Amino acid sequence: MPLPPLVEPAQELTPEQEARYARTAQLPGFGTVAQRRLRAARVLVIGAGGLGSAVLPLLASTGFGTIGIVDDDRVEPSNLPRQNIHTPADLGRPKVESAADTLRALDPTIEVRLFAERLTAANASRILSGFDLVLDGSDNFPTRYLVNDAALLAGLPVVWGAVHQTGGQAGLSWAAHGPHYRDLFPQPPEPGSVPSCAEAGALPSECATIGSLMVSEAIKLVTGTGEPLLGRVVVHDALRGAFRELAYERDPVAAPVTALIDYDLFCGVTATVSPAELHARLVAGEPHTLLDVREPWEADVASIPGSLLVPLGVVQRDADGVAARLGDDPLVIVCHHGVRAETARELLAAAGASGVVLAGGIDAWSRDVDPALPRY
């Protein structure tokens, strides 16, 4: 069933705005009042990557009056095929700044708020404050659970999307009116069981498909039109050209969300060392073994000097043999972002070789320690 409109209408549209949004206003049940509601809406977008690049221009051109962008990353060459809000001229720039330029070019009258920082339990309340709804295009499970819980505590709806290789899904979490993300996924998957986009790839057009679904949900929520995806998940398979829908309900025995927690710990992202801490150890000459579990082509692009390259597939086939050859020096395991390294850490720990994961992987090392190292 439709829900009440999320926001009150803004002031009357100017003649220029009426002309701009004339085709939208002609939609049955929409009109200029719905467009004024969009103008009054304040939407926060988590991530200016694949999904964010699809979502953000649509929000701006549709007429959302205030758009916030949260992202602490910079534009890299491998982003460009699926993150078309950025251009080659933006390489090395903060994604929030590149995205903001695109939005302002689409409509210089909208307000764009930038948060060039990673969303954390410490800053989530501050960042979400002042917004009416959240669109979550994050690419990791700790952030997804954090967004859900922070929005739940703030009473905000969250439209979320996810893309994996050639498929994706989208849904709506709003505890005030129905089930939320934890009702659908009470527990995160095992660390390393779901490869990241950097490791598994993502079809660029799938980001656009899921992003479009997310913006449609935002429009419906703000204007009070249509039937929102509350208690439903839309799943898309690009290779089959097929959509399907999954229904779910509130979990009657779920523990209530009363406070924000350590989401890395909740999602099993443990036993890590920061790039700054590892750099300090290396500068001090402390003994170590750096085990790089990426593929050889990745090591050719960028690697930390002195690393031992053993791809994850080798560790999975012979963890005992790899562990036996590592020696007794403290072990630090490296991959692109940390997911494969965590899988290797667990396998090697079971084989008797305990170690830690470089938090954020080689990507974070390049960002925080060695900016001259290529990012991919």
Solvent accessible surface area in square Angstrom, and as a share of the most:
residue,aa,sasa,rsa
1,M,180,0.80
2,P,77,0.48
3,L,33,0.17
4,P,94,0.59
5,P,54,0.34
6,L,43,0.21
7,V,18,0.10
8,E,134,0.60
9,P,40,0.25
10,A,25,0.19
11,Q,153,0.68
12,E,120,0.54
13,L,16,0.08
14,T,58,0.34
15,P,102,0.64
16,E,126,0.56
17,Q,35,0.16
18,E,87,0.39
19,A,76,0.59
20,R,114,0.42
21,Y,10,0.04
22,A,29,0.23
23,R,181,0.66
24,T,40,0.23
25,A,24,0.19
26,Q,127,0.57
27,L,96,0.48
28,P,130,0.82
29,G,73,0.70
30,F,26,0.11
31,G,25,0.24
32,T,59,0.35
33,V,70,0.40
34,A,5,0.04
35,Q,1,0.00
36,R,44,0.16
37,R,41,0.15
38,L,0,0.00
39,R,45,0.17
40,A,35,0.27
41,A,0,0.00
42,R,88,0.32
43,V,0,0.00
44,L,0,0.00
45,V,2,0.01
46,I,6,0.03
47,G,11,0.11
48,A,0,0.00
49,G,14,0.13
50,G,13,0.12
51,L,11,0.05
52,G,1,0.01
53,S,2,0.01
54,A,18,0.14
55,V,1,0.01
56,L,0,0.00
57,P,32,0.20
58,L,70,0.35
59,L,0,0.00
60,A,0,0.00
61,S,47,0.31
62,T,27,0.15
63,G,0,0.00
64,F,0,0.00
65,G,8,0.08
66,T,13,0.08
67,I,0,0.00
68,G,0,0.00
69,I,0,0.00
70,V,4,0.02
71,D,22,0.11
72,D,44,0.23
73,D,32,0.17
74,R,107,0.39
75,V,4,0.02
76,E,10,0.04
77,P,78,0.49
78,S,48,0.31
79,N,10,0.05
80,L,43,0.21
81,P,91,0.57
82,R,50,0.18
83,Q,6,0.03
84,N,119,0.61
85,I,5,0.02
86,H,6,0.03
87,T,66,0.38
88,P,96,0.60
89,A,94,0.73
90,D,16,0.08
91,L,77,0.39
92,G,41,0.40
93,R,73,0.27
94,P,27,0.17
95,K,9,0.04
96,V,2,0.01
97,E,74,0.33
98,S,2,0.01
99,A,0,0.00
100,A,1,0.00
101,D,69,0.36
102,T,41,0.24
103,L,0,0.00
104,R,106,0.39
105,A,87,0.68
106,L,67,0.33
107,D,4,0.02
108,P,107,0.68
109,T,91,0.53
110,I,12,0.06
111,E,84,0.38
112,V,15,0.09
113,R,73,0.27
114,L,65,0.32
115,F,34,0.14
116,A,68,0.53
117,E,50,0.23
118,R,123,0.45
119,L,11,0.06
120,T,52,0.30
121,A,42,0.33
122,A,103,0.80
123,N,17,0.09
124,A,0,0.00
125,S,85,0.55
126,R,136,0.49
127,I,0,0.00
128,L,3,0.02
129,S,77,0.49
130,G,35,0.34
131,F,8,0.04
132,D,20,0.11
133,L,0,0.00
134,V,0,0.00
135,L,0,0.00
136,D,5,0.02
137,G,13,0.13
138,S,12,0.08
139,D,102,0.53
140,N,46,0.24
141,F,48,0.20
142,P,20,0.13
143,T,15,0.08
144,R,39,0.14
145,Y,1,0.00
146,L,6,0.03
147,V,0,0.00
148,N,5,0.03
149,D,2,0.01
150,A,6,0.05
151,A,1,0.01
152,L,45,0.22
153,L,84,0.42
154,A,57,0.44
155,G,45,0.43
156,L,25,0.13
157,P,1,0.01
158,V,6,0.03
159,V,0,0.00
160,W,11,0.04
161,G,3,0.03
162,A,14,0.11
163,V,28,0.16
164,H,81,0.36
165,Q,80,0.36
166,T,43,0.25
167,G,18,0.17
168,G,8,0.08
169,Q,52,0.23
170,A,0,0.00
171,G,0,0.00
172,L,0,0.00
173,S,4,0.03
174,W,21,0.08
175,A,29,0.22
176,A,72,0.56
177,H,81,0.36
178,G,6,0.06
179,P,14,0.09
180,H,24,0.11
181,Y,10,0.04
182,R,40,0.15
183,D,20,0.10
184,L,40,0.20
185,F,75,0.31
186,P,69,0.43
187,Q,129,0.57
188,P,21,0.13
189,P,46,0.29
190,E,127,0.57
191,P,30,0.19
192,G,26,0.25
193,S,66,0.43
194,V,63,0.36
195,P,56,0.35
196,S,22,0.14
197,C,37,0.22
198,A,45,0.35
199,E,40,0.18
200,A,24,0.19
201,G,33,0.32
202,A,24,0.19
203,L,64,0.32
204,P,56,0.35
205,S,67,0.43
206,E,1,0.00
207,C,6,0.03
208,A,51,0.40
209,T,39,0.23
210,I,0,0.00
211,G,0,0.00
212,S,50,0.32
213,L,47,0.23
214,M,1,0.00
215,V,5,0.03
216,S,53,0.34
217,E,6,0.03
218,A,0,0.00
219,I,38,0.19
220,K,46,0.19
221,L,5,0.02
222,V,0,0.00
223,T,8,0.05
224,G,20,0.19
225,T,40,0.23
226,G,41,0.40
227,E,95,0.42
228,P,8,0.05
229,L,10,0.05
230,L,39,0.19
231,G,9,0.08
232,R,51,0.19
233,V,2,0.01
234,V,22,0.13
235,V,21,0.12
236,H,20,0.09
237,D,48,0.25
238,A,30,0.23
239,L,140,0.70
240,R,177,0.64
241,G,62,0.59
242,A,26,0.21
243,F,117,0.49
244,R,143,0.52
245,E,93,0.42
246,L,81,0.40
247,A,87,0.68
248,Y,27,0.10
249,E,145,0.65
250,R,124,0.45
251,D,45,0.24
252,P,128,0.81
253,V,134,0.77
254,A,50,0.39
255,A,88,0.68
256,P,111,0.70
257,V,26,0.15
258,T,107,0.62
259,A,60,0.46
260,L,46,0.23
261,I,79,0.40
262,D,86,0.45
263,Y,13,0.05
264,D,71,0.37
265,L,115,0.57
266,F,51,0.21
267,C,9,0.05
268,G,22,0.21
269,V,65,0.37
270,T,47,0.27
271,A,41,0.31
272,T,61,0.35
273,V,4,0.02
274,S,48,0.31
275,P,9,0.06
276,A,70,0.54
277,E,78,0.35
278,L,1,0.00
279,H,77,0.34
280,A,60,0.46
281,R,80,0.29
282,L,43,0.21
283,V,110,0.63
284,A,74,0.58
285,G,61,0.59
286,E,82,0.37
287,P,89,0.56
288,H,65,0.29
289,T,24,0.14
290,L,2,0.01
291,L,0,0.00
292,D,3,0.01
293,V,0,0.00
294,R,0,0.00
295,E,69,0.31
296,P,69,0.43
297,W,149,0.52
298,E,6,0.03
299,A,20,0.16
300,D,124,0.64
301,V,56,0.32
302,A,4,0.03
303,S,42,0.27
304,I,4,0.02
305,P,115,0.72
306,G,73,0.70
307,S,35,0.22
308,L,86,0.43
309,L,67,0.33
310,V,19,0.11
311,P,25,0.16
312,L,22,0.11
313,G,24,0.23
314,V,48,0.27
315,V,0,0.00
316,Q,102,0.45
317,R,184,0.67
318,D,66,0.34
319,A,18,0.14
320,D,100,0.52
321,G,17,0.16
322,V,3,0.02
323,A,15,0.12
324,A,87,0.67
325,R,166,0.60
326,L,16,0.08
327,G,58,0.56
328,D,151,0.78
329,D,67,0.35
330,P,79,0.50
331,L,11,0.05
332,V,3,0.01
333,I,0,0.00
334,V,1,0.01
335,C,0,0.00
336,H,4,0.02
337,H,73,0.33
338,G,14,0.13
339,V,43,0.24
340,R,32,0.12
341,A,0,0.00
342,E,10,0.05
343,T,24,0.14
344,A,0,0.00
345,R,42,0.15
346,E,71,0.32
347,L,61,0.30
348,L,0,0.00
349,A,40,0.31
350,A,95,0.73
351,A,30,0.23
352,G,69,0.66
353,A,16,0.13
354,S,93,0.60
355,G,14,0.13
356,V,44,0.25
357,V,5,0.03
358,L,0,0.00
359,A,35,0.27
360,G,30,0.29
361,G,0,0.00
362,I,4,0.02
363,D,7,0.04
364,A,3,0.02
365,W,12,0.04
366,S,1,0.01
367,R,76,0.28
368,D,81,0.42
369,V,35,0.20
370,D,49,0.25
371,P,111,0.70
372,A,93,0.72
373,L,26,0.13
374,P,71,0.45
375,R,42,0.15
376,Y,32,0.12
